[in-house]
Amino acid sequence: MSGGEHTDSPEVADAVYEALDDQRPVRSLPPSTHDYVKAIEDGDFDAAVVITPAREFTVMHRNAELAARLVDRPVQVIDCRTAAAAQGLVVLEAVNAARRRRSLAGVASVVNDCARRAALIAMLPSLTAAQRNARLPAEAPGRVADGALGLFRFHNGAVSHIGDVIPGADPVEAICQAWYSAGGSPAAKSLVFHATEQTMAQTLAARLGGEPGIVPFSPAMAIHTGPGWLGVAWLQEP
């Protein structure tokens, strides 16, 4: 697969990672205001809830808010204060609330509660690519020690560098310990995510306990952050 435009999906992941490895130009575009207008207006439903990544990371929230002003259908745009798999967990809870026939305000309340509780811990060699390409906050974490893997926490629109995994240490165990220290538990709703690290993701899911799902990292996000991600997202207990 080369050239043209492609939807962000697991089917294009191999092509994206190959392009990154070869240092060929590849880029992503966030949904435009027009895209959000179309999504809100299309379909057989009475109202819409649009859940975007944290506004500190992307222009999606701004574009969605502009779209909400242009449509007649009732809509609420909510910043989920996180991104990636943690945003996925928030969306799943919103879908469950809608299926229970909650009102627009009721679904929005569920989303806001989950956004408050959503957290994510990720391991990668550095945030160099992310700091260069993504809209990280100005206080984004500093340099990872030479030869180490960095552990980062994403929560409430902020990124913090919480430690390094030194060479020879077990990276999966390091993520588990960071997860427990940050309030994770086997009872929490959680997702393990990875970028080309399927085997390690399976090992991590088994060690966390409970029944975490395993999902691939978004190729569009990998364009901005680079490959090598492994981590866990969860909803902290109320």
C-alpha positions as CSV (number, residue, x, y, z in Angstrom):
1,M,0.0,0.0,0.0
2,S,1.5,3.3,-1.0
3,G,0.3,6.8,-1.8
4,G,-3.2,8.1,-1.5
5,E,-5.4,8.6,1.6
6,H,-6.4,5.7,3.9
7,T,-8.7,5.5,6.9
8,D,-6.9,5.0,10.2
9,S,-7.4,1.3,10.9
10,P,-5.4,-1.8,11.8
11,E,-5.4,-2.7,8.0
12,V,-3.0,0.1,7.3
13,A,-0.7,-0.4,10.3
14,D,1.9,-2.5,8.4
15,A,2.2,0.1,5.7
16,V,2.6,2.9,8.2
17,Y,5.3,1.2,10.2
18,E,7.1,0.2,7.0
19,A,7.1,3.9,5.9
20,L,8.3,5.0,9.3
21,D,11.2,2.5,9.2
22,D,12.2,3.6,5.7
23,Q,11.9,7.3,6.7
24,R,9.4,7.9,3.9
25,P,7.0,10.8,4.4
26,V,3.7,9.8,5.9
27,R,1.3,12.0,7.8
28,S,-2.1,12.0,9.4
29,L,-5.0,14.5,9.4
30,P,-7.5,14.9,12.2
31,P,-11.2,14.9,11.4
32,S,-12.2,18.3,10.0
33,T,-15.2,20.4,11.1
34,H,-16.9,19.1,7.9
35,D,-16.3,15.5,9.0
36,Y,-17.8,16.1,12.4
37,V,-20.8,17.9,10.8
38,K,-21.5,14.9,8.5
39,A,-21.1,12.4,11.4
40,I,-23.5,14.4,13.6
41,E,-26.1,14.9,10.9
42,D,-26.0,11.4,9.3
43,G,-27.8,8.5,10.9
44,D,-31.1,7.7,12.5
45,F,-30.7,9.1,16.1
46,D,-32.1,12.0,18.1
47,A,-28.9,13.4,19.6
48,A,-25.2,13.0,19.5
49,V,-22.3,12.9,21.9
50,V,-18.9,13.6,20.4
51,I,-16.0,12.4,22.5
52,T,-12.6,13.8,21.6
53,P,-9.0,13.3,22.8
54,A,-7.7,15.9,25.3
55,R,-7.6,19.3,23.7
56,E,-3.9,19.7,24.8
57,F,-3.0,16.9,22.3
58,T,-5.0,17.7,19.2
59,V,-7.3,20.1,17.4
60,M,-10.1,17.6,17.3
61,H,-12.0,19.2,20.2
62,R,-11.9,22.6,18.5
63,N,-13.1,21.2,15.2
64,A,-15.9,19.2,16.9
65,E,-17.1,22.3,18.9
66,L,-17.3,24.3,15.6
67,A,-19.3,21.6,14.0
68,A,-21.7,21.5,17.0
69,R,-22.6,25.2,16.3
70,L,-23.5,24.4,12.7
71,V,-26.0,21.6,13.1
72,D,-29.6,21.5,14.2
73,R,-29.4,18.1,16.0
74,P,-28.8,18.3,19.8
75,V,-25.1,17.5,20.4
76,Q,-22.6,17.6,23.3
77,V,-18.9,17.7,22.6
78,I,-16.9,16.3,25.5
79,D,-13.1,16.4,26.0
80,C,-12.3,13.0,27.5
81,R,-9.0,14.4,29.0
82,T,-7.0,11.5,27.6
83,A,-6.3,9.7,24.4
84,A,-5.7,6.3,22.6
85,A,-7.0,3.2,24.5
86,A,-8.1,5.3,27.5
87,Q,-10.4,7.3,25.2
88,G,-11.6,3.9,23.8
89,L,-12.7,2.9,27.3
90,V,-14.6,6.2,27.7
91,V,-16.3,5.7,24.4
92,L,-17.3,2.1,25.3
93,E,-19.0,3.3,28.5
94,A,-20.8,6.0,26.5
95,V,-22.1,3.3,24.1
96,N,-23.3,1.2,27.0
97,A,-25.1,4.2,28.5
98,A,-26.8,5.0,25.2
99,R,-27.9,1.3,24.8
100,R,-29.5,1.6,28.2
101,R,-31.5,4.5,26.6
102,R,-30.0,7.1,28.8
103,S,-30.8,10.7,27.8
104,L,-28.3,13.0,26.1
105,A,-27.6,14.5,29.5
106,G,-27.3,11.1,31.1
107,V,-24.8,9.8,28.5
108,A,-22.8,13.0,28.9
109,S,-22.7,12.6,32.6
110,V,-21.3,9.0,32.2
111,V,-18.7,10.3,29.8
112,N,-17.6,13.1,32.1
113,D,-17.3,10.7,35.1
114,C,-15.3,8.2,33.0
115,A,-13.0,11.0,31.7
116,R,-12.3,11.9,35.3
117,R,-11.3,8.3,36.0
118,A,-9.4,7.4,32.8
119,A,-5.7,6.9,33.0
120,L,-3.0,5.4,30.8
121,I,0.6,4.2,31.3
122,A,2.8,3.6,28.3
123,M,6.4,2.4,27.8
124,L,8.5,3.6,24.8
125,P,12.1,4.4,24.2
126,S,11.5,8.2,24.3
127,L,9.0,10.9,23.6
128,T,11.2,12.6,21.0
129,A,8.9,11.8,18.1
130,A,5.9,12.8,20.1
131,Q,7.3,16.1,21.2
132,R,8.3,16.9,17.7
133,N,5.1,15.9,16.0
134,A,2.2,15.9,18.5
135,R,0.6,18.7,20.4
136,L,2.0,17.8,23.8
137,P,1.7,20.3,26.7
138,A,4.7,22.6,27.2
139,E,5.5,20.9,30.5
140,A,5.8,17.5,28.8
141,P,8.4,15.1,30.3
142,G,12.1,15.3,29.7
143,R,14.7,12.9,28.5
144,V,14.8,9.2,29.0
145,A,18.1,7.8,30.3
146,D,20.5,6.5,27.7
147,G,19.7,2.8,26.8
148,A,16.5,2.8,29.0
149,L,12.8,2.6,28.2
150,G,10.7,5.4,29.4
151,L,7.5,5.0,31.4
152,F,4.9,7.8,30.9
153,R,1.5,8.4,32.5
154,F,-1.3,10.2,30.6
155,H,-4.0,11.6,32.8
156,N,-6.3,14.7,32.8
157,G,-4.7,16.2,29.7
158,A,-1.1,15.9,31.0
159,V,1.8,13.6,30.4
160,S,4.3,12.8,33.1
161,H,7.5,10.8,33.0
162,I,7.2,8.4,35.9
163,G,10.4,6.4,35.5
164,D,12.8,4.5,33.3
165,V,13.2,0.7,32.7
166,I,16.9,0.1,32.8
167,P,18.5,-2.4,30.4
168,G,18.1,-5.9,31.6
169,A,15.0,-5.2,33.6
170,D,11.6,-6.7,32.8
171,P,9.6,-4.0,31.0
172,V,6.3,-5.9,31.5
173,E,6.9,-6.1,35.2
174,A,7.8,-2.4,35.3
175,I,4.5,-1.5,33.6
176,C,2.6,-3.7,36.1
177,Q,4.3,-2.0,39.1
178,A,3.6,1.5,37.7
179,W,0.0,0.5,37.0
180,Y,-0.5,-0.8,40.6
181,S,1.2,2.3,42.0
182,A,-1.1,4.6,40.0
183,G,-4.3,2.9,41.3
184,G,-4.8,0.1,38.8
185,S,-6.3,-3.2,39.9
186,P,-7.5,-6.4,38.3
187,A,-11.1,-5.3,39.0
188,A,-10.7,-2.2,36.9
189,K,-12.0,-2.0,33.3
190,S,-8.7,-2.0,31.3
191,L,-7.2,-2.3,27.8
192,V,-3.7,-3.3,27.0
193,F,-2.4,-1.6,23.8
194,H,0.7,-2.0,21.7
195,A,2.4,-0.9,18.5
196,T,4.0,-4.0,16.9
197,E,4.5,-5.7,20.4
198,Q,1.8,-8.4,20.3
199,T,3.7,-11.0,22.3
200,M,4.6,-8.5,25.1
201,A,1.0,-7.2,25.1
202,Q,-0.3,-10.8,25.7
203,T,2.2,-11.2,28.6
204,L,1.2,-7.9,30.1
205,A,-2.5,-8.7,29.9
206,A,-1.9,-12.1,31.7
207,R,0.1,-10.5,34.5
208,L,-2.4,-7.7,35.1
209,G,-5.1,-10.2,36.0
210,G,-8.8,-9.6,35.4
211,E,-9.9,-9.7,31.8
212,P,-8.2,-6.8,30.0
213,G,-8.7,-6.6,26.3
214,I,-5.8,-6.2,23.9
215,V,-5.9,-3.6,21.1
216,P,-3.4,-2.3,18.5
217,F,-2.1,1.2,18.7
218,S,-3.7,3.6,16.2
219,P,-1.5,3.9,13.1
220,A,-2.4,7.6,12.9
221,M,-1.1,8.1,16.4
222,A,2.0,6.1,15.6
223,I,2.9,8.5,12.9
224,H,3.2,11.2,15.5
225,T,4.7,9.2,18.3
226,G,6.8,6.5,16.7
227,P,6.5,2.7,17.1
228,G,7.4,0.6,20.1
229,W,4.5,1.5,22.4
230,L,3.3,-0.9,25.1
231,G,0.9,0.0,27.8
232,V,-2.3,-0.2,29.7
233,A,-5.3,2.1,29.9
234,W,-7.9,1.8,32.6
235,L,-10.8,3.4,34.4
236,Q,-9.9,4.0,38.1
237,E,-12.5,2.8,40.6
238,P,-15.1,5.4,41.5
